[in-house]
Amino acid sequence: MGLVPPIYDVVVVGGGITGAGVARDCAMRGLSTLLLERGAPGMATTASSTHLIHGGLRYLLYDRPTTAATCLDSGLILRIASTLLRRLPILWPVYRGQAHGIEAVETLLEAYDPLSEQKGGKRHLRLDAEQTLRLLPGLSRQGLLGCVSFDEWWVDPVALVKANLDSARRHGAEILVGAAVTGMLRGPAGVEGVAAPGFEARAAVTVNAAGPWIDQVGRLAQARVPLRLRKGTHLRYEAKLAPFGLLLEAADRRYVFVIPSPQGTLVGPTDLPAANPDSAATQPEEVAYLLRTVRRYFPSFPERFDATTVGSRPILSQAGGAALLSRDFAVFDHQTRDGIGGLVTIGGGKMSDFRAMAEAATDLVCAKLGRSLPCTTSCETLDGRALERPPENPRAACREDPSRRHPRLRQAQALGRLAIGFSRHLARRALLGRPTATAEDFRDYYAG
Ligand SMILES: Cc1cc2nc3c(=O)[nH]c(=O)nc-3n(C[C@H](O)[C@H](O)[C@H](O)COP(=O)(O)OP(=O)(O)OC[C@H]3O[C@@H](n4cnc5c(N)ncnc54)[C@H](O)[C@@H]3O)c2cc1C
């Protein structure tokens, strides 16, 4: 009698941060889990990110609920991955004539402070031009008004994926690398697993977690998942070229990061429409744009870089202009959406809320399996140390806010809140003057 191949509860397609998080969550809930990755884990979009577990400061201008929800999940990621995360202070220099004046920038940071605290962030500091130049002597002086600081968490994204996969394995998941899913097994119930060259894997539920390839993988089962991919390039330098992170306004009023780390320095990203994640490539204009931006602020910043990275943001299809695109995620049950049983897709989102994405996807998997199994991914570190269950956070309900679905309403609400904050900020300035920090204050503040 031949061996009967196992039937898994779940097979996960894609071993980027999303799939790795889903495999860990499924395995921790006791589901028999198999993950298939066609390349090397984490080496696709996840590796080409800006390497930040961030709260989404920029989304405060048009999508506050996403910033609030991302800060919450970043806080939980910090709990479980604290040994992999490093606090990165970031300076945002402001010049006369820029899109956001220094009072507007500080108002944005005042709005961000309480949300950022959810992820262990420190409240912002403001420095005048002289103190800014003491921290950044190579910074262009002309028109400089000062700077404002905030902080995010730097991470090696590939190490974060690996730590999730190691944890998933310890909880019983099987991980197959170099296994490209080329077909879906179909049966009366719908999708009953996947096919890859040389083998098949049967499963009660298949989770499509293929990042910018979710539409391609969905098509294997005739399930479309339209995306609005946005390509992003970074310049990579092997040397550490800045003492802190930097956020720089470009000529087109977008922002470019300079991210120093133990791995060198990243400058980027760009943000351009992309049609196909397989053909995303860095264009010479992107290189010129990034160099022009950074050298406008630091005229002696080296023109010679060591490499470029490029990836496609897996943004879900939505109405509205490119500048208002929500970075929120969604989980699709293809049974209710398309009449295809056994298939779930998790799309959108960011590395900074991968744990919440995995929880939402695994909740749906459990519902489809008819099993009530609570999520425990924030109760154990990635390296296996038990943690107390974090207290329920009432802010978690912000994901349910119905206004999030309408881009203009979302933006109007966000700007309304910032306008109130701006009036308060100006009133406080008038009453109390303008307290600013020195370069020493800044160093002491971020030293601990
Ligand atoms: C330029 C840029 C900067 C960014 N910066 C940040 C940041 O600083 N912080 C942040 O939080 N987010 C950032 N993001 C977003 C973040 O990187 C992504 O949301 C996240 O990495 C997506 O992870 P993923 O696992 O869904 O996709 P991926 O990392 O692309 O993983 C999908 C995997 O699926 C595999 N796959 C595809 N098809 C198949 C198949 N048929 N069979 C088997 N495997 C398959 C691929 O090989 C790939 O490994 C950035 C994105 C970009 C593009």
The ligand as a Gaussian input file, in Angstrom:
#p B3LYP/6-31G(d) Opt

LIG

0 1
 C       10.385000      50.462000      -1.804000
 C        9.577000      49.919000      -0.672000
 C        9.835000      50.354000       0.629000
 C        9.083000      49.844000       1.683000
 N        9.421000      50.186000       2.960000
 C        8.742000      49.680000       3.995000
 C        9.149000      49.938000       5.327000
 O       10.179000      50.562000       5.593000
 N        8.368000      49.455000       6.327000
 C        7.255000      48.718000       6.064000
 O        6.567000      48.357000       7.022000
 N        6.875000      48.382000       4.813000
 C        7.613000      48.834000       3.780000
 N        7.268000      48.499000       2.511000
 C        6.153000      47.571000       2.311000
 C        6.625000      46.159000       2.627000
 O        7.930000      45.943000       2.152000
 C        5.692000      45.136000       2.016000
 O        4.355000      45.444000       2.342000
 C        6.006000      43.742000       2.525000
 O        7.390000      43.464000       2.504000
 C        5.272000      42.720000       1.679000
 O        5.626000      41.445000       2.143000
 P        5.005000      40.174000       1.464000
 O        5.454000      38.992000       2.208000
 O        3.536000      40.381000       1.324000
 O        5.597000      40.200000      -0.021000
 P        7.032000      39.643000      -0.516000
 O        8.109000      40.018000       0.419000
 O        7.173000      40.037000      -1.929000
 O        6.846000      38.092000      -0.401000
 C        6.011000      37.391000      -1.298000
 C        6.708000      36.086000      -1.588000
 O        5.856000      35.263000      -2.371000
 C        6.699000      34.484000      -3.191000
 N        5.907000      33.959000      -4.295000
 C        5.310000      34.654000      -5.284000
 N        4.679000      33.810000      -6.122000
 C        4.890000      32.557000      -5.662000
 C        4.509000      31.255000      -6.088000
 N        3.793000      31.096000      -7.208000
 N        4.900000      30.185000      -5.365000
 C        5.641000      30.340000      -4.229000
 N        6.042000      31.552000      -3.782000
 C        5.665000      32.639000      -4.483000
 C        7.778000      35.451000      -3.632000
 O        8.954000      34.767000      -4.044000
 C        7.995000      36.272000      -2.364000
 O        9.080000      35.816000      -1.593000
 C        8.031000      48.940000       1.436000
 C        7.790000      48.491000       0.137000
 C        8.577000      48.958000      -0.903000
 C        8.362000      48.412000      -2.280000

